[in-house]
Amino acid sequence: MSTYKPSKAPWLARIPSTWSEAPLFTFFRDNKTKNIGMAEANVLSLSYGTIKRRDLDSGMGLLPESFETYQIVEPGDIVMRLTDLQNDQRSLRTGLVRERGIVTSAYLALRPSKYVDPRFAHYLLHSLDTMKVYYGLGAGVRQTMKYRDLSGAYLAMPMRVVQTQIADYLDSEIARIDALIDRKQRFIDLLLEKRTAIIAHAVTKGFDYKAEMKDSGIEWFGAIPLHWTVGRLKDLVTSIQTGPFGTQLGANDYMVDGTPVINPVHIKDNRLVPDPETSVTEATVARLNGYLLRTADVVCARRGDLGRCAVVTPQQEGWVTGTGSLRVRPNQRRVAPEFLQLLISQQGSRDWLSLQSVGATMDNLNEGILARLPVAAPDVVEQRSIIRRIGADVCKVDDLVERTRRSIDLLREYRTALISAAVTGQIDIPGTET
């Protein structure tokens, strides 16, 4: 069992008595090998804690006029992105280089000395990142940090043989944890597929498995119960209306914390999630009286991901239909609002709407297209029965998804804690020398 001594680092109370402490510059040097003459063409980038090859043909991100301004890195170097510190405290800022390449000069590239195992170094610097140490070094939080800002920070290190043993242990444990997380994530994916299948079957077939069937004539419905009615969406609603256009709703009409305006971005997971900054004054609400939402209306995205929609709740009555949305008012003698929402949002309807939509760069929907959407439905009484059954079945799936997601969060927390404890000597690692 290890014995301990006080640490010189303010973020670490103690370290094993056999470990040594020294400023960061003792263990790492600042690598500033410029890519003069385009000596290297393999462009690398730091993405959420991993160094990856950058796809220059993807069109994503800005590219420099010349990659000669980039710096060459070698396997074993540690790349750090210490920019935008004040605004971003979530990104993982360190990565271990595994192949020769070039990275932007905005990154800090550290080269470990011969006394430092690069894998241990990466785990250690990653741990300081997750402990948010970099945000408080020196004279407090700054927007960007350079090598000189880090060089005096004290680090605790065991002998290299122990570093390697700790790195081997972490490689093995992290691989095991990550594999378990992957299995749990695949389980969630299967649950979400099951959730979709439950809803799709219920909306197109119902739950009466003994019902006599007929051909619906609608590709994604297939055979439906004999007593269901086939038609168009316009047969089930009293009106379909596009939100205000042009000068009806301008930039000057907006305010913060007013009456919400609902655009496609505010339709999330079949719910309306307003943005306080996308709202209007009472005077604008009065002027746009014909575009107000009423309880049981269904709001649909008019552009982008077609099929997104949500039912308006009593608390949301009086909100405003945005320019990018369509307000669908159901005929509640013929369709329950929740069933209408499911009819529009099912995958078959989404695909049909996308094929019928107009627009060169983005799918756009209009009142006429949505009105022609093929639908099939039973009477309202059976619709409400189907909705209740869906709710019960989906609730079970959602509960299992939530519990699995929480277990993944706990595994990730354990992963982070294990790395920090191992590289700071707070736990005894099996098989390590002291």
C-alpha positions in Angstrom: 0.0 0.0 0.0 1.4 3.4 -1.0 2.5 6.0 1.5 1.9 9.7 0.7 3.3 13.2 0.9 1.8 16.6 0.4 1.7 17.9 -3.2 2.9 21.2 -4.5 0.1 21.4 -6.9 -3.0 23.3 -5.6 -5.4 20.9 -7.2 -3.8 17.9 -5.6 -3.7 17.3 -1.9 -1.2 14.4 -1.9 1.0 12.2 -4.0 2.7 8.8 -3.4 6.0 9.4 -1.5 8.0 7.7 -4.3 6.8 10.1 -6.9 8.6 13.3 -7.9 7.2 16.7 -8.6 8.5 19.3 -11.0 7.2 22.1 -13.3 5.7 21.0 -16.6 8.7 22.2 -18.6 10.8 19.5 -16.9 8.8 16.8 -18.6 7.6 18.4 -21.9 9.1 20.8 -24.4 7.1 23.0 -26.7 7.2 21.5 -30.2 7.2 24.3 -32.9 8.4 22.4 -36.0 6.9 24.4 -38.8 5.7 22.7 -42.0 8.1 24.8 -44.2 8.1 23.8 -47.8 5.0 21.6 -47.2 7.2 18.8 -45.8 4.1 17.0 -44.5 0.6 16.9 -46.1 -1.3 14.7 -43.5 -3.6 17.2 -41.9 -4.7 16.2 -38.4 -7.4 17.7 -36.1 -8.4 17.4 -32.5 -12.0 16.2 -32.1 -13.4 15.7 -28.7 -10.2 14.3 -27.2 -9.1 12.3 -30.3 -6.6 13.2 -33.0 -8.1 12.4 -36.4 -7.2 12.8 -40.0 -9.0 15.8 -41.5 -11.1 15.4 -44.6 -10.2 18.4 -46.7 -12.8 17.6 -49.3 -15.7 17.6 -46.8 -16.2 21.4 -47.1 -16.5 21.6 -43.3 -14.5 24.3 -41.5 -12.1 27.0 -42.8 -8.9 26.1 -44.6 -5.8 28.2 -44.6 -4.2 29.7 -47.7 -1.2 27.5 -47.1 -0.5 24.6 -44.7 3.1 25.9 -44.2 1.7 27.8 -41.2 0.8 24.5 -39.6 3.2 22.6 -37.2 4.5 19.1 -37.7 3.7 16.6 -34.9 5.1 13.1 -34.4 3.6 9.9 -32.7 3.7 10.4 -28.9 3.2 14.2 -29.0 0.4 15.6 -27.0 -1.8 18.2 -28.8 -3.8 20.7 -26.7 -6.4 23.2 -27.7 -6.3 26.0 -25.2 -8.4 28.6 -26.9 -11.9 29.9 -26.2 -11.4 29.1 -22.5 -13.9 31.6 -21.2 -16.8 30.4 -23.4 -16.2 26.6 -23.7 -15.7 24.6 -20.6 -17.1 21.3 -22.0 -14.7 20.4 -24.8 -12.0 17.8 -24.3 -8.8 19.7 -25.0 -6.0 17.1 -25.2 -5.2 14.4 -27.7 -2.4 11.8 -28.2 -0.8 11.9 -31.6 -0.5 8.4 -33.1 0.8 9.3 -36.6 3.0 11.9 -38.2 1.1 14.9 -39.5 0.4 18.6 -39.2 -1.9 20.5 -36.9 -2.9 24.1 -36.8 -0.5 26.5 -35.0 -3.5 27.4 -32.8 -2.9 24.1 -31.0 -0.2 23.6 -28.5 2.0 20.6 -29.3 4.0 19.1 -26.3 6.7 16.6 -26.8 7.4 14.4 -23.8 11.0 13.8 -22.6 12.6 10.4 -22.7 11.6 10.0 -19.0 7.9 10.2 -19.8 5.6 7.6 -21.3 3.5 9.4 -23.9 0.4 7.4 -23.0 0.8 8.2 -19.3 1.4 11.9 -20.3 -1.8 11.9 -22.3 -3.9 10.4 -19.5 -2.4 12.9 -17.0 -3.0 16.0 -19.1 -6.5 14.7 -20.0 -7.1 14.3 -16.3 -6.1 17.9 -15.6 -8.5 18.9 -18.4 -11.5 17.0 -16.9 -10.6 18.5 -13.5 -10.8 22.0 -15.1 -7.3 22.8 -14.0 -6.4 24.8 -17.1 -9.2 27.3 -16.6 -7.6 28.6 -13.3 -3.9 28.6 -14.0 -1.8 31.7 -13.6 -3.7 34.9 -13.1 -7.1 33.3 -13.5 -9.3 32.5 -16.5 -8.0 33.8 -19.8 -9.3 33.4 -23.3 -6.1 31.6 -24.6 -3.2 29.9 -23.0 0.3 29.4 -24.4 3.2 27.1 -23.4 4.6 29.7 -21.1 1.3 29.8 -19.2 1.5 26.0 -18.5 5.3 25.6 -18.2 5.4 26.4 -14.5 2.5 24.2 -13.4 3.7 21.4 -11.1 3.1 17.8 -12.2 3.7 14.6 -10.2 5.4 11.7 -12.0 6.4 8.2 -10.9 9.4 6.5 -12.6 8.8 5.7 -16.3 8.4 2.0 -15.7 5.5 2.8 -13.3 4.1 5.2 -15.8 4.0 2.4 -18.4 2.4 0.0 -16.0 -0.3 2.6 -15.1 -0.9 3.4 -18.8 -1.2 -0.4 -19.6 -3.7 -0.8 -16.8 -5.7 2.2 -18.0 -5.6 1.1 -21.7 -7.1 -2.2 -20.6 -9.7 -0.8 -18.2 -10.8 2.0 -20.5 -11.2 -0.4 -23.4 -13.4 -2.6 -21.2 -15.5 0.4 -20.1 -15.8 1.7 -23.6 -16.9 -1.7 -24.9 -19.6 -1.8 -22.3 -20.8 1.7 -23.2 -20.9 0.7 -26.9 -23.0 -2.4 -26.0 -25.4 -0.2 -24.0 -25.6 2.3 -26.7 -26.5 -0.4 -29.3 -29.2 -1.6 -26.8 -30.6 2.0 -26.8 -30.6 2.0 -30.6 -32.6 -1.2 -30.6 -35.0 0.1 -28.0 -35.6 3.3 -30.1 -36.2 1.1 -33.2 -38.7 -0.9 -31.2 -40.3 2.4 -30.1 -40.7 3.5 -33.7 -42.0 0.2 -34.7 -44.7 0.2 -31.9 -45.9 3.6 -33.1 -45.8 2.8 -36.8 -47.7 -0.4 -36.3 -50.3 1.2 -34.1 -51.0 4.1 -36.4 -51.2 2.0 -39.6 -52.8 -1.3 -38.2 -54.2 -0.6 -34.8 -54.2 -3.1 -32.0 -57.1 -5.4 -33.0 -55.0 -8.3 -34.3 -58.2 -10.2 -35.3 -59.6 -7.4 -37.5 -60.4 -8.2 -41.1 -58.0 -6.4 -43.4 -58.1 -4.6 -46.7 -55.6 -2.9 -49.0 -55.3 0.8 -48.1 -53.7 1.8 -51.5 -51.1 3.7 -49.4 -47.6 2.3 -49.7 -46.5 2.8 -46.1 -49.9 1.7 -44.6 -50.2 -1.5 -46.6 -53.2 -3.6 -45.4 -55.4 -1.8 -42.8 -58.4 -2.9 -40.8 -61.5 -3.1 -43.0 -63.5 -0.5 -41.0 -60.7 2.2 -41.3 -61.3 5.1 -43.7 -58.8 6.1 -46.4 -58.5 9.7 -47.5 -56.3 12.8 -47.5 -55.2 14.9 -44.5 -57.6 17.6 -45.6 -60.5 15.3 -44.8 -59.5 15.3 -41.1 -58.9 19.0 -40.5 -60.8 22.2 -40.6 -57.8 24.4 -41.8 -54.2 24.4 -42.7 -52.4 27.8 -42.5 -48.9 29.0 -43.1 -47.3 31.4 -40.7 -47.0 35.2 -41.4 -44.9 36.3 -44.4 -42.9 39.4 -45.4 -43.7 42.6 -43.5 -46.3 40.8 -41.4 -43.6 39.8 -39.0 -40.3 41.6 -39.2 -37.1 41.9 -37.1 -38.4 44.9 -35.3 -41.3 43.0 -33.9 -39.2 40.7 -31.8 -38.3 41.0 -28.1 -37.0 38.9 -25.2 -39.5 37.0 -23.0 -42.6 38.0 -24.9 -45.1 35.7 -26.5 -43.3 32.8 -28.2 -43.1 32.5 -32.0 -42.9 28.9 -33.1 -40.6 28.0 -36.0 -39.3 24.5 -36.9 -36.3 24.9 -34.6 -38.7 25.0 -31.7 -40.3 21.6 -32.5 -38.2 19.1 -30.6 -39.2 15.5 -29.9 -42.8 16.1 -30.6 -42.9 19.0 -28.2 -42.9 22.8 -28.5 -39.7 24.2 -26.9 -39.8 28.0 -27.3 -36.8 30.4 -27.3 -37.2 33.4 -25.1 -35.4 35.5 -27.7 -37.8 34.5 -30.4 -40.9 36.2 -29.1 -43.1 39.2 -29.8 -44.9 42.0 -28.0 -48.6 42.1 -27.0 -49.2 44.6 -29.8 -47.7 42.3 -32.4 -49.8 39.4 -31.0 -52.9 41.5 -31.4 -51.9 42.3 -35.0 -51.2 38.6 -35.8 -54.5 37.4 -34.3 -55.2 35.2 -37.3 -51.9 33.3 -36.7 -52.4 32.4 -33.0 -52.2 28.8 -31.9 -55.2 27.2 -30.1 -55.2 24.2 -27.8 -55.2 20.9 -29.8 -53.7 22.6 -32.9 -50.9 20.7 -34.5 -47.8 22.8 -35.5 -45.8 21.3 -38.4 -42.3 22.3 -39.8 -42.7 23.9 -43.2 -39.0 23.5 -44.1 -36.0 21.3 -43.4 -36.9 18.0 -41.6 -40.5 17.6 -42.8 -42.9 15.7 -40.6 -41.7 17.3 -37.4 -44.9 18.4 -35.5 -46.3 18.8 -32.1 -49.7 19.2 -30.4 -50.4 22.6 -28.7 -51.2 22.3 -25.0 -53.5 24.6 -23.0 -50.4 26.3 -21.6 -49.2 27.2 -25.1 -52.5 28.6 -26.4 -52.0 32.1 -27.8 -48.5 31.5 -29.0 -47.8 32.6 -32.6 -47.3 30.4 -35.7 -43.9 31.3 -37.1 -43.0 31.9 -40.7 -41.4 28.5 -41.0 -44.4 26.6 -39.6 -47.8 25.4 -40.6 -50.8 25.4 -38.2 -53.1 22.5 -38.7 -56.5 22.7 -37.0 -58.0 19.2 -36.6 -61.7 18.4 -37.0 -62.0 16.7 -33.6 -65.1 14.8 -34.6 -62.9 13.0 -37.1 -59.4 12.9 -35.6 -57.8 13.2 -32.2 -55.0 15.8 -32.2 -52.5 13.3 -30.9 -53.4 10.8 -33.6 -53.1 13.5 -36.3 -49.6 14.3 -35.0 -48.7 10.6 -35.2 -50.1 10.4 -38.8 -48.0 13.3 -40.0 -44.8 12.4 -38.1 -44.5 8.7 -39.1 -41.7 7.8 -41.4 -43.9 7.0 -44.4 -45.5 10.4 -44.2 -42.1 12.1 -43.8 -40.8 10.4 -46.9 -43.9 11.3 -48.9 -43.7 14.9 -47.8 -40.1 15.1 -48.7 -40.7 13.8 -52.2 -43.6 16.2 -52.8 -41.8 19.2 -51.3 -40.5 22.2 -53.3 -37.1 24.0 -53.0 -33.7 23.7 -54.5 -31.5 23.6 -51.4 -34.0 22.7 -48.6 -37.3 20.8 -48.5 -40.2 23.2 -48.3 -43.8 22.4 -47.5 -46.9 24.3 -48.3 -50.6 24.1 -47.4 -51.6 22.3 -50.6 -49.0 19.5 -50.3 -49.8 18.8 -46.6 -53.5 18.8 -47.4 -52.9 16.0 -50.0 -51.0 13.7 -47.6 -52.6 10.2 -47.8 -54.0 9.0 -44.5 -56.0 6.1 -43.1 -57.7 6.2 -39.7 -60.5 4.5 -37.6 -63.1 6.5 -35.7 -62.1 8.9 -32.9 -63.0 6.5 -30.2 -60.6 3.9 -31.5 -58.0 6.5 -32.2 -58.0 7.5 -28.5 -57.8 3.9 -27.5 -54.8 3.4 -29.8 -53.1 6.6 -28.3 -53.6 5.2 -24.7 -52.1 1.9 -25.7 -49.2 3.5 -27.5 -48.6 5.7 -24.4 -48.4 2.6 -22.1 -46.1 0.6 -24.4 -43.9 3.5 -25.3 -43.6 4.6 -21.6 -42.0 1.2 -20.8 -39.5 1.6 -23.6 -38.7 5.2 -22.7 -38.1 4.2 -19.0 -35.7 1.5 -20.1 -33.9 3.9 -22.4 -33.6 6.5 -19.7 -32.2 3.9 -17.2 -29.7 2.7 -19.8 -28.6 6.3 -20.6 -28.1 6.9 -16.9 -26.0 3.8 -16.6 -23.9 5.1 -19.5 -23.4 8.4 -17.7 -22.3 6.6 -14.6 -19.8 4.6 -16.6 -18.4 7.7 -18.2 -18.1 9.4 -14.7 -16.3 6.3 -13.4 -14.0 6.3 -16.5 -13.1 9.9 -15.8 -12.6 9.3 -12.1 -10.5 6.2 -12.7 -8.1 8.0 -15.0 -7.7 10.9 -12.6 -7.1 8.6 -9.6 -4.6 6.5 -11.4 -2.4 9.2 -12.9 -2.3 11.2 -9.7 -1.4 8.2 -7.6 -4.6 8.2 -5.5 -5.2 4.5 -6.0 -2.9 1.4 -6.0 -2.7 -0.1 -9.5 -2.3 -3.9 -9.5 1.1 -5.0 -10.7 2.8 -1.6 -10.4 6.2 -1.1 -8.9 6.7 1.4 -6.1 
